């Protein structure tokens, strides 16, 4: 591959602890290291210092449809080889579906809602707009190619929208593995800072969007264990008023999660829907057993009872309680640490970038 690509990335919104934002920056760094050029079209809240990889164009619109319209207009004069979107827009050369399939997420969410909540959601303009854009990309094939990170998401696209399977590429998420290593000395220091006693078992929940990620189920399952040694650490953004417990410590948005992983004994994410949780992969790299659901694409790369535990759904409280009790055994956790780190090493960000760039080259060649 001798030709160098110029790639325009698209992302709406910004969060300093957002997984999509972190992945995009890692991908852009890898693209630049391979000699290609990158630019970003984003909303005005994306800080300039958080995109040192090339030109950054701030768009005025924030709402989904208006943002998509503005991208459509920009594309008429943009000279990039490829438009690669991490966002639902009207059309693009390559769509990386890191947020999964919105229609599938709403269907899962509906199972946990009261009738009145379902009615209100049906009136939500933003949800309808996102579904309209998703339909344009998938059902109407506005996306030239799609990159997914799990079989779960690929199957949802085919089943719900009939998107052609031969235009879907699967590239598992990747993280910089070397940044996530178990460090026993630092672990003791950090546990002291957070006032975690030596005999306490620290469960870690990390992620924003606590409803979707299943925080309340993690809290209830821990309470069902009736073990006073259990303590839950929560990293991420959410409304703490709805999740009060004397056994829970809220850490807020954490930009350096590697430090918190080293504090924890078990990682728990009983998510209602997650295409492929980066946080789970990072925790695995630190040697932690991961408790999650089959509705998390990450569950496809681990073995139940070996790397962690997989429950059928977020509200499987008996299953979650059993998993917490199973991994509360210190010897079992220690035995799994090396196995987990080795499994995570297969998903270094360098492999993700390499696979993604090959797909981008193929997409550019077929234009």
Buried (B, 14 or more C-beta within 10 A) or exposed (E): EEEEBBBBBBBBBBBEBBBBBBBBBBBBBBBBEEEBBBBBBBBEEBEEEBBEBBEBBEBEBEEBBBBBBBBEEBBEEBEBBBBBBBBBBBBBBBBBBBBBBBBBBBEBBEEBBEEEEEEEBEEEEEBBBBBBBBBBBBEEBBBBBBBBBBEBBBBBBBEBBEBEEEBBBBBBBBBBBEBBBBBEEBBBEBBEEBEBEEEBBBBBBBBBBBBBBBBBBBBBBBBBBEBEEBBBBBBBBBEEEEBEEEBBBBBEEBEEBBBBBBBBBBBBBBBBBBBBBBBBBBBBBBBBBBBBBBBBBBBBBBEEBEBBBBBEBBBBBEBBBBBBBBBBEEEEBEEBBEBBBEBBBEBBBBBBBBBBBEBBBEBBEEE
